[in-house]
Amino acid sequence: MARRKRYLTATMPDGYVKTIGPTADPFTHYWRIVAVLENGRTEIFWGHVRSLAEAKKKRGAAADGAKMRGWKSYAFEIAELVETPV
């Protein structure tokens, strides 16, 4: 039996709203890294995962990325995904 496809939405603390889908995958959380580069520009990296624990593991990867890429600073954020009616 095929799983029902749905849309998932995350609202970040700064008000940014990200919607993903349609998907049948059991994603539960959205993560985002906002990195400030040496030249003052900003880059954003993001993804979605199947558990809060999996999202929290990305925090360590963000710290490693900051060192490797020489970011001046970065913010790592996690938001819960909620099903959005279509």
C-alpha positions in Angstrom: 0.0 0.0 0.0 1.4 3.4 -1.0 1.9 6.0 1.7 -0.1 9.2 1.4 1.9 12.2 0.3 1.7 15.3 2.3 3.3 18.8 2.7 5.3 19.7 5.8 6.0 23.2 7.1 8.6 24.6 9.5 8.5 28.1 11.0 11.8 29.4 12.2 12.2 31.8 15.2 12.8 34.7 12.8 9.5 34.1 11.0 11.0 32.3 8.0 8.6 29.6 6.8 9.9 26.6 4.8 7.5 24.1 3.2 8.6 20.8 1.8 6.7 18.2 -0.2 4.8 16.5 -1.5 6.5 13.7 0.4 5.6 10.4 2.0 8.8 10.3 4.0 8.4 10.6 7.8 10.4 13.8 8.3 9.9 15.4 11.7 12.3 18.3 11.9 14.0 21.0 9.7 17.4 22.4 10.4 19.1 25.5 9.1 22.6 26.9 9.3 23.0 30.7 8.6 26.8 31.2 8.1 28.5 34.6 7.9 31.5 34.4 5.6 34.8 36.3 6.0 33.7 38.7 3.2 30.5 39.5 5.1 28.2 37.5 2.8 25.7 35.0 4.2 25.2 31.4 3.1 22.4 29.2 4.2 22.5 25.5 4.5 19.4 23.4 5.3 17.8 20.0 5.4 15.1 17.9 6.9 15.5 14.7 9.1 13.4 12.0 10.6 14.0 12.8 14.3 15.1 15.5 16.7 18.1 13.5 17.7 19.2 13.3 14.0 18.8 17.1 13.7 20.9 17.7 16.8 23.7 15.7 15.3 23.9 18.3 12.6 25.1 20.9 15.2 28.5 19.1 15.5 28.8 19.1 11.7 28.0 22.8 11.7 30.9 23.5 14.1 33.3 21.4 11.9 32.1 23.3 8.8 32.7 26.6 10.5 36.3 25.7 11.2 37.0 24.1 7.8 35.4 27.0 5.8 36.5 29.9 8.0 33.1 31.3 8.8 33.1 34.4 10.9 30.0 33.2 12.7 27.0 31.0 12.3 23.6 30.2 13.8 22.2 26.7 13.9 18.5 26.3 14.3 16.0 23.4 14.4 12.2 23.6 13.9 9.5 21.0 14.1 7.8 20.1 10.8 4.0 20.1 10.9 1.7 18.7 8.3 0.1 21.5 6.2 -3.3 21.0 4.6 -3.2 21.3 0.8 
